[in-house]
C-alpha cells in the first residue's frame, strides 16, 4: 500500500527518523502558508498536528504564518 505522505530527508535526518521515528520533540518551528485552496488540502493535517501530535510537546513551539511575501510570528 502506498503512503499518502512523503518525507524527504538528507542522510543524517533519514538515519534519525529510521532510529527514532517522528516525535513532536523533533520540531522547533512550524511554518504555515495561509489562505485559499491550501487550507482545504491541509485541514486534516493541521487537525492532527495541533489536535494530537504537538500536544505531547513539553517545550514551546515557534510558529510562523506566511502571507504572500510577509511572515508573521
C-alpha positions in Angstrom: 0.0 0.0 0.0 1.4 3.4 -1.0 1.6 6.1 1.7 -0.2 9.4 1.5 2.8 11.2 3.0 6.2 11.6 1.5 9.2 12.6 3.7 12.3 14.0 2.0 15.4 13.9 4.3 19.2 14.0 4.0 21.4 11.2 5.3 21.6 12.4 8.9 17.9 13.2 9.2 17.0 9.9 7.5 19.1 7.9 9.9 17.5 9.7 12.9 14.0 9.0 11.5 14.7 5.4 11.0 16.1 5.0 14.5 13.6 7.2 16.5 10.6 7.7 14.2 8.9 11.1 14.1 8.3 12.7 17.5 6.8 16.1 18.5 10.1 16.9 20.3 12.0 17.0 17.0 10.1 20.1 15.8 11.2 23.5 17.0 9.5 25.7 14.4 6.2 25.3 12.4 5.8 27.4 9.3 2.4 27.5 7.6 1.0 29.1 4.5 -2.3 30.9 4.8 -5.3 31.4 2.6 -7.5 29.9 -0.1 -7.1 26.4 -1.6 -4.1 25.4 0.7 -6.4 25.4 3.7 -8.7 22.8 2.1 -5.8 20.5 1.4 -4.0 21.0 4.7 -7.0 21.0 7.1 -6.8 17.3 8.1 -3.0 17.6 8.7 -3.5 20.7 10.8 -6.2 19.0 12.9 -3.8 16.1 13.6 -0.7 18.2 14.3 -2.4 20.7 16.6 -5.1 18.4 18.0 -2.9 15.4 18.9 0.7 15.2 17.8 2.0 18.5 19.0 0.0 18.4 22.3 2.7 16.0 23.6 5.4 18.6 23.5 7.0 19.9 26.7 8.8 22.8 25.0 7.2 25.8 23.3 6.8 25.7 19.5 7.7 28.7 17.4 5.0 29.3 14.7 5.2 31.4 11.6 2.4 32.3 9.2 3.4 33.2 5.6 1.1 35.6 3.8 2.3 36.4 0.3 5.8 37.9 0.9 5.4 38.7 4.6 5.9 36.4 7.5 4.3 36.8 11.0 5.2 35.3 14.3 
